[in-house]
Amino acid sequence: MLYAMIDVGSNTIRMAIYEISGDRVEMIMKRKNTVGLASYVKEGIMQRAGIEKVVEIIKNYNEFLSDFGITHVTAFTTAALRNAINGRQAVEEIQYRTGREIHVMSGDEEATYDFIGATHNLIDDDGLLIDIGGGSTEIVYFEERNIKLKVSLPIGSLGFHTRYTGIHILPSASECEEMRAEAETTISAVREFQSVTHAQICGIGGTFKGAMALYNSMFGLPQRNSRMEVKRVMDILWRFQREHELTQQDKILLMRTVPERMHTFLPGLIIADVLAKRFKSMNIIFSDSGVREGYIYDKIIGSEDF
């Protein structure tokens, strides 16, 4: 069976096509539009231009799905529309104009599906799962592959970039410190995680994917490497601050590894660094599976009707 997942995220809008056979799931195609939907939220209101962008992209996806006769489709949206004051009205308009039902995924659901997708093939039975999105960050603490704690925080890579960096691509040292201060304040307020320490972090999502590619290139590691030493994250954060004139090598490095996330990878890494230090984690393991795969494993393969 061919199954399509449309993910209207805070930074990107994606359509992934999966082939599902028994309990085997293989992604065979993905389309991605880097929209930065969270940046269209002004004073809590999703602007008309943001709604128009979503409608246009979903209509294009619909044309593809119709041409290929793919009828099994799930569409969902996360923080950008979930947290907007007019989010419900915006989703209703998008549904009406595209004919596509869109599920507004709660932070709790997002964290749960992230966990299911990322840990499906994970070796470690205990640890922390972290997904740093454009508008929110989901954290799941698990033991023996069972969720013990989970939370969705209202901080994200695109939100930080929009709020602190403005028109520039890379943040300054002072802007990085402002982001770090907000991240530390937000994270320290989550009391239920106070006892969690020395936990292995599994990172998913675009921030970790881009950071992993950059990390491997910077430190001469094979691209298949999926382990990042936390102590080296500060080297990345320092090297690419705006005050430091980029060498030609640095410019090429950014263009090759994070071409679409050049403006959000440092804000996202700041959140990752704060979390890693808060939980006294030595390493971050990157997993390329997340909320979409988690939804399929839980709702599609796990359904009695499948």
N, C-alpha and C positions, 0 to 999 in steps of 0.2 A: 504494500500500500504506500502511495505517496502522500505525505502529510506536510502542509505548509504552516509555518509559525511566523506571524507578523508581530514584531516587537517595537512598539513606539516608545523609545527610551528618551532620556533627558538630553543625551548627546547625539545619538544616532537612531535612525529608523532602519530596521533590518527585516528582510524576508528570507527565511531559511527553508529549504526543501529537504525533507528527510525521507529515506526509504525505510519503512518499518516492516520487518519480517520476524514473526515470533517475538522474542525478547531482544532481537538485534536492531540497533538504531544506527543508521549511517547518514550523516549530512552529505548530500550530493551537490548542493548548490547554495550560494548565499549572495544576496544583493544587499548593499549597504548604502545609505544616504546619510552623510554627516550634516545634520541640520542644526544642532545646538539648540534644541527646543527650549531648554531651560533658560536660555538667554532672551527668549521672547516673553518671559514673565516679568512684568513691571509692576512693582508695588503689589505683588501677589496676584495680579490679573494676567491670564494668558491673552496676549495680543492677537488681533485679527490676522496679522501676517503669519503668526505661528500656526493658527488653525488652517489657513490656506495652504501652508506647506504640507501639513499632514494629509489633508484631503488630496492634494495633487499626487503625492507619493503613493498613497493607498490605491488611488484610481489606476495608477501605472501598474502596481502589483496585481490588481484585479484583472487587468487586461492580460497579463502573462498567465495567471492562473486559469483564466477562461480559455485561452488558446491551447493550453496543455491539458485541459479537462481535469484539473485538480480541484476536487470538491471538499476534501477534508482539510479545513482551515481553522486555525485559532488565532485571534488577534488580541493583544493585550497592551496596556500602557502602564507606566510606572510613575516615578516621582513627579515629573514636570506637570502632568495633567492631574495626577492624584492630589497634589498639594496646592494647586491653583484655586483661588477663591471661586472662580467661574469654571472649575474643571468639569463638573457634571454637565453644565450646559454646553461646554465645548465638545465633550465626548458625544453628547446627543446630536449635535449638529454634524460632527464628523460621520457618525453612524448613518444619519439620514442622507447625507450627500454621497456617501460611498456605498451604501447598502451592505456594509460590513459591520457585524456586531463586534464591539470592543469591550473586553473585560478590563475594568480598572483594578489592577492588582494591588492589594494592600501591602504595606511594608512587611507584615507578618508572613503573608503568602510568598512574597518575593524572597524573603530569607529562607523559607522552607524549601522552595523549589531550587534555589541556589544550592542548598545543602544536598538535596537529592541528586541533582545533576553532577555536581563537582565531586562528590564522594563515591559515586557509583563504581569507579575504577581506582579509587584512592587506596594506597597501601596502609596508611596510618589509620588506626581505629579511634584515636583521640586527637583533639586539636581545635583550632579556630578556623572558621571559614569567613573570609572577608571579601565583599564585593563593593568596590568603590565606583559608584556610578556618577553620572553628571550632576544629579540633584540629590542623591541620598547615598548612604553607606549602610550596607547590611552586615551584621556580625552574628555568627552562630557559633556557640561553643558546644562541642559534642564529645561524648565518651562512649566507647564501644559502639560507635556508629549510630548512637542515639542522641537526638537533640536534647540538651540540658537547658540552654539559655539562648535567646535570640532577641535581637533588637534592630530597628531601623532608625538611623540617625539622619537628621536633616542637614547634612553637609555632603558636598560632592565636588568633583573636580571642575566641572563647568561653572557651577555656582560660585566657587572660590575665584575662578578666573574672572568671571563677570563682575564680581563684587570688589575685587582688590586690584586686578591688573588692568582692567579697562581696555584701552585701544592697543596696548602692547601685546606682543606674542609671549615673551618671557617675563616673569616677575622680577622685581628688584629684591635686594636683600631685606629691606624693610617690609615689603609686601609679603615676602615669605614668612617673616616673623609674625605679621598680623594673622596670616592664615594658620600658622602653627598655634598661636594663642587661642584662636577660636576653636580649632580642633581639640586642643587640650581641655578647654573649658567644657565643650560638648561631651567629650568622652568621659571626663572625670565625674560628670553628673549621672552617669549610668551606674547606679549603686550595685545592681545585681551582679555585675562583672568584677567587683572589687577583689574577690578571692581567686580569680583566674590568673595564673602566672606561669611563666616558662612553658607556654603552649606553642606547639608547632602551628604556623600559619599556612593555610592554603588560600592563595589569592586567585580570584577569578575576575573576568571582565576586562574592558579595554585598557584601564590604567595599568593593570599588571601585565597584560599582553604587550603593550608598548614598552613598558619599563623593562620587561624581560629581554626583548629584542635589543634595546639600547644597551642594557647591562652586558649582554653577551658580546656585543660588538666592542664596547669600551674596554672590556677586560680580556679580550682575545679568547673567548670561550665558544664552543660549538653552538650553533643555533638551536640544536635539539636540547641543550641544557635548560632545565626548568627550575633550578634552585638559585636563589639570590641570597647572598649574605647581607644581613641587615646593616652590619658595620660599614658596608661600602655604599649604602644609599646616600649618606651625606656627601660623598665624593661627587655623585651625580648632581645633587641639589646645589652644591657650591659651584660646580663647573659651568652650569648653564644659567646662572643668575644674570640679570640684564647688565649689571655693572661690568661683567667680564666680557671683553671683546672676543667674539667667536673667531676661532681660527678657521681656515678653509676646511680643515679636517673635521672640526666640530659641526660646521654647517652641513657638510656632506653626511655626517653621521646622523644628524637630526632628520634630514630629508629622506634618508634611506630607511630609518627605523621607526620614526613616528610622524610620517608626513601629514596625517589627518588629525593627530593629537598633539601637535607641537605646542599648542596653547594650553592644553589641559594636563599634560603628563606630569609637570612639576607640581601643580596644586594637588593632583591625586597622590603623588609620591610623598608629599608632606603629610597628608592624612595617613598614608601607609606607615611612614616613619614614626609618627606619633603613636599609632596603635602598636607597632612592633615594640617600641620602647616601653609603653605602658604595660604590655604583657610580657616583657623581658624575653622576647622571642629572638633566637639567633639567626633563623633562616626563614625565607618565604618560598613556598613551593607554588608554582603556577599551574593551574588546571584550565584547560581550554573548553571545559563544559560548564554550564551554569543553568540559569533559570529556564531557558527554552527546553533543554534536555531534561531537566527535572520535571517540568510539566508533562512531557511525553511519558517519562517513566512512571509518573504517579497517576496521571489522568487518562492516558491512552493505553499504555501496556498494562497498567494496573487495573484497568476497568474490566468488570465482569463481562461487558458487551464486546470487548476486543476479540 
